[in-house]
């Protein structure tokens, strides 16, 4: 009977819970604990009864303590607590009130989150490592693009490069579009070099440069004695030479209509006959085409076959003109300066005024024209510093909306200051932030801030 009187329902319920539960009064004296509490803190649960949480914290059993915070805030509190064994506990304290509405007890319970905390630290470390790898990959990709002669600082060119990298993974036909001189051939080589065919040949065919009478012989090759003047042993054609690699049909828009059907047949069947031959020759190539013409307009004018167009234009890539990607101009200038300085073994630097002129020029000839200008400057400049005087007359005289007009009453410094201010104003309008402005103009962000202060650009 006495044994039954000792039985306490509340105590049994408390100890049946598989959680760490601790009850204190408002002074921090421990009144009740669950059996699991002692195990969590590495002590016997009974030994905690009557102890002060302040004393236990001082002894290093756990920190920080919950009771004083709940008493002060007078509301439910949750935070992370650390035990003397290095465990991380997510502790929640709940205020309990008596019949008069006064704070009477503080009930706390916890969950061991040591593993979660370790996972969190692991994830943070992994994220840092991934950021580091991502940064290194970005630098590596930038170097690879740089080595390939491609500058892609502008968002437009980043999209072009991204599409090119996707294309390099599959053998789908690609059509590169863009004005003359934007670098279509360069991009085609980049796709080839990144593809699984990189060890195979890259055969470039300029469809507008092959004489009409020689087109078939050049493209398909010929057998011995196929025509008067033919080589005795015959000759391999450009298509056959591309076997296992990439066939690049440049200026495809210049291909005469009567030759288009022959090219279409090769693309469809991946086989052809040499001139004078009777045996079909199978060929395995990846096709990339390029043009600066509007092929849709040419189709309407009956100058280009629609079926050939659809065969070529499985995935189109349009390279923007250089004048529309100003972020790429300055880095491209420095790349070309370095390349030609190394080629001709000359130590050359560009005066800032030259960069201003090159940046403002409209570049109707695109990258090809810039390449021509930079090579000329490196070769003809008599001194290490390349100045405005060495620029071609047409470039010095050309005026763009950003270029100042010459005024007999203005010094060169005043003209350059005015130009620099206009460049900064336009850059701020377009790029919004000083970081993006700096990236676009090829200088540091602190330099942008300093120059904006100089010209009182707010």
Number of C-alpha atoms within 10 A of each C-alpha: 5 6 6 7 7 8 10 9 8 9 12 11 10 17 17 12 12 11 17 23 23 24 22 23 19 18 15 21 20 20 17 20 24 23 20 19 22 18 12 20 18 13 12 14 18 13 10 19 16 13 14 17 23 19 12 14 15 12 11 14 17 21 17 18 18 24 25 16 15 23 22 9 10 14 12 16 17 16 13 17 20 20 17 15 12 11 17 21 21 15 21 19 24 20 21 18 12 9 7 7 8 10 16 16 23 27 22 22 19 21 15 18 16 15 11 11 14 12 12 12 12 12 12 12 12 12 12 12 12 12 12 12 12 12 12 12 12 12 12 12 12 16 14 13 15 15 11 14 17 20 21 21 20 17 12 16 19 13 15 18 21 10 15 23 16 12 19 20 14 11 16 14 18 24 25 25 23 18 18 18 19 22 21 24 19 13 21 26 19 21 24 29 19 16 22 15 20 17 12 17 17 22 19 19 19 16 21 16 12 14 10 14 8 10 18 19 22 19 20 24 24 23 21 14 14 17 13 6 7 14 13 10 10 18 17 16 18 18 25 21 20 21 20 18 23 28 25 27 23 24 22 23 22 17 21 15 13 12 12 19 15 13 17 17 13 16 20 10 10 16 16 22 16 23 21 15 14 10 9 11 13 14 19 16 24 22 21 26 25 27 21 19 16 11 19 14 11 14 14 11 9 11 18 23 18 15 12 16 18 12 16 23 19 11 16 17 20 19 19 17 20 23 18 14 16 18 25 24 26 21 20 21 20 15 19 20 22 17 16 20 18 12 11 11 11 16 14 20 16 17 13 13 18 16 18 18 21 21 22 20 21 18 18 16 17 19 20 15 15 21 19 12 18 22 17 15 21 28 15 11 16 12 12 13 13 21 18 20 10 15 20 12 10 9 16 15 13 13 16 13 10 18 20 13 14 12 9 6 7 11 11 12 10 11 17 18 15 15 20 19 19 17 18 20 15 14 19 19 11 11 14 11 12 19 15 16 23 21 19 20 20 16 14 13 17 12 12 19 16 11 16 18 11 11 15 9 12 8
